[in-house]
Amino acid sequence: MSRLTRYRTLKALTKHVQSNLEKWSISLLTGLFLFVSLFVYRAYHVDAVEAFSGHGIFSRALIQAVGTSFVFYVFQFHIASYLKVDRRWKPLVLNGLATFAGLNLTFLFFNYFYNWTELYWSSYVMFLYEYPLIVFIPILIGYLIGMIRRQNAIDTTLSPAINSATNLEFGSENGKQSIALKPEYFLFLKSADNYIELYYRNGEGVKKQLFRNTLKNIERRYGQSPYVRRCHRSYLVNPSNVQVTNMAGANSNTLFIDQFEVPVSSKYLKDFQPYFQSYSLH
């Protein structure tokens, strides 16, 4: 596997995790919290009696933690799309069902370790209140992560954007449509006939927006900005978002920006020479 292929694979994986950060946080943290509760704090009195199955405390804690993470993963990434519930209540219902499924799986694991000698209501009741208490905090953390990301997402409403010295504003030539972005979210602009394609990041990944304008107009406005640089007659890029470069010849110089390949013509190569020296793949 070439370095470029590894980079693209890693970038795709990173993008997937970032766009599903709330789901992954809940899936992984619930298992982690259960492991800590069992192995460190000895929840369910796991150290009171040796397991009949021969598993040590570490093995039992790890198996039950992996089981919990798997249950929440299935609910977050698969069952959620089939759950027809009001959007306001969906997180509560989804995580409530996942918690109930997880506690039952943990109860079954617990009985397996003790040769099915704990199949009593009194034992089950202990799981009914202890297990939800354990997974409540990681669920809350995951939900807060998602809420913060949603609040920080770029407002994509096509109304006149708010002017700010710290923002980059792009839009149509007549000013009827525009969007304001923090510089770190702007990736690049591409010419498309009488339009420009704007590529930028938001809380859900990379977005594309089409405006009736020209790169010359944008370049004229942001000619002195370090965040808007021409690299090709059809492209303006944000140099700070260049991750990898490939310098293979006069006609095949390429910038890689969030998995997109952007060409650099020989006319503008001098301006981007430091990036090729820092990030060249070969």
Secondary structure, DSSP 8 states (H G I E B T S, - for coil): --HHHHHHHHHHHHHHHHHTHHHHHHHHHHHHHHHHHHHTS-GGGTTSS--TT---HHHHHHHHHHHHHHHHHHHHHTGGGG----TTTHHHHHHHHHHHHHHHHHHHHHHHHTTT---SHHHHHHHHHHHHHHHHHHHHHHHHHHHHHHHHS-----S-----TT-EEEE-TTSSSEEEE-GGGEEEEEEETTEEEEEEEETTEEEEEEES--HHHHHHHSTT-TT-EEEETTEEE-GGG--EEEE-STT-EEEEETTEEEEE-GGGHHHHHHHHHHHB--
